Amino acid sequence: MKLFFVKITLVSLLFISAFNVFSADVSQAQIEQFKQLSPSQQKALAKNMGIDISALGGLGNNSKAATQSSPSLNELVPVRNTPIDENDPALKSSDETLPEIEAISLQFEKIENTLSLKPFGYELFAGEPSTFAPVSDVPIPSEYVLGPGDSLSIQLYGKETMSYNLPINRQGNVDIPKLGPVNVAGQSFSEAKSLITSIIDERILGVKSNISMGELRSIKVFVLGEAYRAASYTLSSLSTVTQAIYAAGGINDIGSLRNIQVKRRGKVIAELDLYQLLLQGDTSGDISLMAGDVVFIPTVGTTVGIKGEVSRPAIYELKNEQSIAEVISLAGGVKATAYKQVGKIARINKSGLRSVLSVNLLTGQNSQVNNGDIIEVASVLSTLEQSITVKGHIQRPGIYGWYKNIKLSDILRSINDFKTQPDLEYILITRKNPITGKLTSYNVNFANYIKSQQASSDFVLQAEDTVYVFNKQRNRSESLEPLLEVLKAQTQLAELATIVSAKGAVRNPGDYPLTVNATVNDLLNAAMGYTRNSELEYALLARKDKQLNTSVLYIDLTSATAKNISLTALDRLFLFNRNKPRTELLEELITELRQQADKSKAQNVVSITGDVHFPGQYPYVINMTSNELINLAGGLKESSYLVNADLVRFNHDGIENAEISHQNINPASQFILQSLDNLNIKRIPDWQENREIKLTGEVVFPGSYIIQKGETLNNVIQRGGGLTTEADASAAIFTRAALKKQEAEKIAQLKAQLESETAQIKLTDDEAGSAELTESSALLTQLNSAEAIGRLVIDLPQVLSNNLADIRLDNGDVLYIPKKRESISVIGEVQYATSHLYENGVDFNDYINRSGGLKTRADQERIYIIKADGTVQLASNNNNWFSSQADMLAPGDTIVIPLDLEYKDSLSLWSAVTQIIYNSAVAVAAISGL
């Protein structure tokens, strides 16, 4: 994870160099971290990432950063300059550099941790000054001493109104009009103000005065050392040391805040400790400056970092402070959440390596600190002692106080403490072992206590217990997931996770904590019971031993004994739905049983086939009987043969010999099975399910009729009362389910071929291809709407009159008998496909002409007629075939003009498609007209 962070940082820096844009995801601190790596480390990372180090711009050159670091900061941050030698990791292969990469990742983490602490106080002067003009917007104190260069603002009002701005000249006088010069130099502003006021009052009657300071005289001072902009500055005579520093833009990050010197005529006349100003509000050291003064800011002195549970985590410069207590005081003291018994000091030892020392902050506060130390004050644990946590479906979830012998009923006092529909039969309680920290789970049926109010049904809680209350109407897997993850994580080697599962026909299938003394019935309560169609008599319990081998128990949940079976870790309860297959539910279990088989252990699997509800493979249970296997498979069907069943057994000696034996057994007996047995349940000979045929249209009693095996169509028609007088027997449509299925498969096949051909046509850009694409797409649209009919052409008049022509029926057959029709239909490549009234003596050409004639693409030589009974005749103009063309037609016939396909490469495909479309259209039209 750390290596990934380093790589992400490098990639981010590459984008910064390439586009000269700082991403919101890359901070200045991360850039500084990369700068602090040695050149060899930078090259190693860049090579591993496949990045040219030169592509990162000036980030690889850190000599400047090194020269600006003070000794104390170098102790806080690892040394930046490392000379490149012949063992440079950048010259190694990628495999060889991986350990170095990981080492650099650790160094990166150390740098990041250090940079999270910022030097204290430097933000006081944060920002570059916007101007270097003299500071003139400060208030004037009354004790300010006037001198040449200052000016006074005098306002006269009353009998006369005048305003003057009068400078103090070099002689120290201020020349007041009408009054003459007044010497004020060397006087304080308040003294000069009183003097001038009294003079005006004495000499000018009826006039009052208001005197204030005008412009102040300017002084030039020097701000040198580690100032942001070290230079000389022209300031007002009122300026103090901090104002001069502000004018210089503040102090850079290696300047001292605690030993700022004021020099006058080469001598240090004052020292300013900005910590007194920042921490105590003491401005006594912030003296006023005079012309020629020098404000000198030396480099930072001894520094110590402190982080964790203190009010102001930062890096502090020390002056007279020497102990941990004094450093903590600088940081504003410890927070209320500080754990004073445990503290850590990261210190640079004599070997130049950083070591960690433990210190008790209660007894060791007088311990000395060294330059470069980083003190960490630990936090108290987030866990609450003497508390109980209640979660879930209650009105007031949260943390409750614990006291001795507190019971669950003391917190959940009545049903009103729960939200609607609580599951009172399954309240889960987890308890932490005070020594190992492992969780143990308990299940409480609180409904018993609500009903009886007996103490024996209550539960005594302990400190740090967690109570889970669930909703009856919601799946509880999401609520339990965090707890289940903890139970899995706390499992040690050779231990099984204290989890059980309910699968299949229960209301809330899933995993649940294994509670103390849990039974099968407790697991059912956790899963909110079984569903309505569950088979309680035939359930399975899969269990793992310490070697993780799976065994299976066959249980009857209608028995109290079975419900009271104790559960063990990783037990799985399988309940089956009476109406659903079991294959998917048991698939994982069957796979486990097969995989754990070896030379000494057979596969604990049996199978059942034939006439049962859910044939398939099932787990083998020791001493399992044939009757139990049949029950697991959903039981026998009505058609099952009860006289005997075929048992196939696989026998082997485990060495070289194996054989298969067959036995006939009574399926209802308690025959003991072996693993890998296969039981085949036979069907009663000649058993048949309800078979029916449907008669629609012109029969006296249309509807569905149950048929016997071998029954004929004529017989069913007679059972249906025969045909009506309006029936057209010769136009009957007979469909068969098997033929319909074949026809649907054929349509799907032709559709796929036509789609493929259409896709190939799309690749051509010529005009002919475009026209062909249009036709192909239109044909595909028609094929998509074509309906599989499954028509079997029959001669119904012959069926009704001749037993030899009768038809044996199948289940799902349908007979459509239309009324007598008086129309001839024309479809296909004609101008207007429609139906025409049948006229005796009119041939097919006349009907085609009545439909507007043939289209250009019509195949005149292949015109055919679909007779009303479904037979097809070619409409040849050769009179040798028929006495006349008119004799070819009869009411109910359809004339089909196919598309001319001679120019097509895929002639057979288009011919088959158009034939299906036309035949389907004719049959659908006839059926829909019933």
WOTA-V845003 format. One record per helix or strand of 2 or more residues. SS is the DSSP state (~ for helix, > for strand). FROM is the first residue (numbers start at 1). LEN is the number of residues. If there is no record, write none. Layout:
ss;from;len
SS;FROM;LEN
SS;FROM;LEN
//
This chain:
ss;from;len
~;2;18
~;28;8
~;39;11
~;53;8
~;63;5
~;71;6
~;89;3
~;94;22
~;122;4
>;151;8
>;162;7
>;173;4
>;180;4
~;189;15
>;207;7
>;218;8
>;231;6
~;241;7
>;260;5
>;267;6
~;274;7
>;294;4
>;303;6
>;314;4
~;324;7
>;338;11
>;354;6
>;374;6
>;387;6
>;398;4
~;408;4
~;415;3
>;427;6
>;439;6
~;446;7
~;455;3
>;466;4
~;477;13
>;499;6
>;510;4
~;520;7
>;534;11
>;550;6
~;560;4
>;572;6
~;583;13
>;605;6
>;616;4
~;626;7
>;645;8
>;658;8
>;678;4
>;692;6
>;703;4
~;713;7
~;729;3
>;733;3
~;737;26
~;767;19
>;791;2
~;796;6
~;803;3
>;814;4
>;823;6
>;834;4
~;844;7
~;860;3
>;864;3
>;872;3
~;886;3
>;894;4
~;907;22
//
